[in-house]
Amino acid sequence: EGWLMKQGLNVRNWKRRWCVIEGNMFVYYEDKEGPEKGRIPLTRASTRLAEGFLAPPAVDGRTIELLVPQTPPRRYFLLASSSDEARLWMIAFRAKSESIFVLHPRREGYMEKVGAVHRARKKRYFILEGDLFYFKKRDDPMPAGMIAIKHARVDRSNEEKNGYGFHIATE
């Protein structure tokens, strides 16, 4: 348990919160004695140090990104008072996660996505970690969507001239 700064979803400001882990839940409060402000399930969550694209007061080495494949999927950003404290929180989060992907490096970057309805190509930021999450912009807190890949099939696309296209077929 301890104090962390948490970035808001709609208003992207940072607020100081008293945080505890209860079972497989990350629970945060207005203060030690104050009302509960929220609960985050850690069972399938993955975590890493977020670096290089967050607005102040986020600091490289102290800002934790928590990716939770709930409905809808969500990214949370938490700021610790030191890099050592950030690492301790990450160890605690990983201990509560059942995700097999949390200890492996994830893959992320920009790709073009073809829309399912209008078939238009749009540049999206993708994070592959357990499932494939995609965002309109790299720093968006909410994914635009998620592709469950547990039973997916990936096929090379014949439509791409450069040979780098692929299709993901899900159930």
C-alpha angles and dihedrals in degrees: 000000000000148000122308133166112238125199116228123238103226101019101040095213125126124246130187111242135182104234134196137168113231112184105308094339131096105214124190131193137192087245139335093285098025133101123289110263100188152333128228120196111230099187096101098015124128127200143195141159108275112222141176106008110058127103121244136309084040110105129197110251094021103058117091122203113205114193113197119187094209125132104304099017115240140194119212126195120207127181121211125200092242140011090249091055090048091054091050091052090048091052089050092049092048092049089059096045122094092195112124089207101063097089095044124080111259126222123235141162146109123306135159116256123202112220118241095225109028096025090221118151116238130178110240135175111239131198117192109200116133089322130021111260121189130197133191088228132015095247098044110128093211123054116235086223148332132232114207105221103178092104098016126130120219118207130181112250118237089198095073117087094200093053095236100106124105141175125225113210116196131186 
